Amino acid sequence: MSSRDAQERAYSYDLDLVCVAPQAQPPVCKILDYGKYRFEQQKKAKEAKRNQKVTEVKALRLSPVIDVGDFDTKVKQVTKWLQEGNKVKIDMRFRGRMMTRQDVGKKVMDSFLASLSGVGNVEKQPNMEGNTLSCVISPVKK
């Protein structure tokens, strides 16, 4: 069948000549209803978007002078977030005279990370950014 016959057939049935794989060698074309084809492509794209999981970054603020009860509560909350598949950014803000005792804050941060070693991996090591010590933890891959 020649291309002219194909075009005539397409016009009689309200069909279009659609190039479905232009990068293939030779390019692949089909005779079909372009409106229906476009609708199906949009439907596939919407379905793929619905099925993808977006990882969220949760934020948590610690203090260098945190007590044991608050520490345990925050560990439980971060554990829950990591098990849901979210990343967690932990910030420890030093205010006033706390800046002179950064070693205490680093010890608290290290013990916090050690308590989360089973459920999360440290993605970004703790480092100082101005007056804030921050790090990022991602969930453990299964």
matplotlib code that plots the C-alpha trace (Angstrom):
import matplotlib.pyplot as plt

x = [0.0, 1.4, 1.5, -1.1, -3.5, -2.8, -3.6, -6.8, -7.9, -7.0, -9.1, -12.1, -12.1, -11.1, -7.7, -4.2, -0.7, 1.1, 4.8, 5.0, 8.8, 10.6, 14.1, 13.9, 15.7, 13.6, 10.9, 7.8, 4.4, 0.9, -2.5, -4.8, -7.1, -4.8, -7.2, -7.7, -3.9, -3.2, -5.9, -4.3, -0.9, -2.2, -3.9, -0.7, 1.2, -1.4, -1.3, 2.5, 2.4, -0.1, 2.0, 5.3, 6.4, 7.6, 10.2, 9.6, 12.3, 11.1, 12.8, 13.6, 15.3, 17.5, 19.0, 22.4, 20.8, 18.1, 16.8, 16.5, 12.7, 12.7, 15.6, 13.7, 10.5, 12.4, 14.2, 10.8, 9.4, 12.4, 12.2, 8.6, 9.4, 12.3, 10.1, 7.5, 10.3, 11.0, 14.3, 15.0, 17.0, 18.2, 19.3, 20.9, 20.9, 23.5, 22.3, 24.3, 26.9, 26.1, 28.5, 31.4, 30.3, 29.9, 31.5, 28.5, 26.2, 28.3, 28.1, 24.3, 24.2, 26.5, 24.4, 21.2, 22.7, 23.9, 20.4, 19.1, 21.7, 19.3, 16.7, 18.6, 21.9, 23.6, 23.4, 25.1, 27.5, 26.9, 28.6, 28.4, 26.6, 26.7, 25.3, 23.5, 24.9, 22.9, 22.8, 20.5, 19.4, 17.9, 15.9, 17.8, 17.3, 15.4]
y = [0.0, 3.4, 6.4, 8.1, 5.2, 5.3, 9.0, 8.6, 5.7, 7.9, 10.8, 8.6, 7.3, 10.6, 9.1, 10.8, 9.7, 9.9, 9.5, 7.4, 6.8, 9.6, 8.7, 5.1, 4.2, 4.3, 6.4, 4.5, 6.0, 4.7, 5.5, 6.3, 8.9, 11.6, 12.9, 9.4, 8.8, 12.1, 11.3, 7.9, 9.5, 12.0, 9.2, 7.2, 10.3, 11.0, 7.4, 7.4, 10.7, 9.2, 6.2, 8.0, 8.6, 12.1, 12.0, 14.8, 16.5, 16.9, 19.3, 18.9, 21.4, 20.2, 22.2, 21.6, 21.6, 19.0, 16.7, 12.9, 12.9, 15.4, 13.6, 10.3, 11.9, 13.5, 10.1, 8.4, 11.1, 11.0, 7.1, 7.3, 9.8, 7.6, 4.5, 6.4, 7.0, 10.7, 12.4, 14.4, 17.5, 18.1, 21.5, 22.5, 26.3, 27.8, 31.0, 33.5, 31.9, 28.4, 29.3, 28.9, 25.3, 23.8, 20.6, 19.9, 20.3, 18.0, 15.3, 15.6, 15.4, 12.4, 10.5, 11.5, 10.1, 6.9, 6.3, 6.4, 4.2, 1.3, 3.2, 5.9, 6.7, 10.0, 11.6, 14.9, 14.9, 17.4, 20.7, 24.3, 26.8, 30.2, 29.5, 26.3, 22.7, 20.7, 17.3, 15.3, 11.7, 9.4, 6.2, 2.9, 1.2, -2.1]
z = [0.0, -1.0, 1.4, -0.8, -0.3, 3.5, 3.6, 1.7, 4.0, 7.0, 5.8, 5.1, 8.7, 10.4, 11.3, 11.4, 10.6, 13.9, 14.4, 17.6, 17.7, 15.8, 17.2, 15.9, 12.7, 10.6, 12.4, 13.4, 12.4, 12.9, 11.4, 14.4, 15.9, 17.3, 19.8, 21.4, 21.3, 23.1, 25.7, 26.4, 26.7, 29.2, 31.1, 31.3, 32.5, 35.2, 36.4, 36.6, 38.6, 41.0, 41.7, 42.4, 46.0, 46.9, 49.8, 52.2, 54.3, 57.9, 60.2, 63.9, 66.2, 69.1, 71.9, 73.5, 77.0, 76.2, 79.0, 78.7, 78.4, 75.6, 73.9, 73.9, 72.6, 69.7, 68.9, 68.7, 66.4, 64.1, 64.1, 63.0, 60.2, 58.9, 58.9, 56.8, 54.3, 54.9, 55.3, 58.4, 58.9, 62.4, 63.5, 66.8, 67.4, 69.7, 71.3, 73.4, 75.6, 74.2, 71.3, 73.7, 74.6, 71.1, 72.3, 74.5, 71.5, 69.3, 72.0, 72.1, 68.3, 68.2, 70.8, 68.9, 65.7, 67.5, 68.9, 65.3, 63.7, 63.2, 61.3, 59.5, 57.7, 58.1, 54.6, 55.5, 58.5, 61.3, 60.5, 61.7, 59.5, 61.4, 64.9, 63.8, 63.8, 61.3, 59.6, 57.3, 58.0, 55.3, 55.9, 55.7, 52.3, 52.6]

ax = plt.figure().add_subplot(projection="3d")
ax.plot(x, y, z, "-o")
ax.set_aspect("equal")
plt.show()
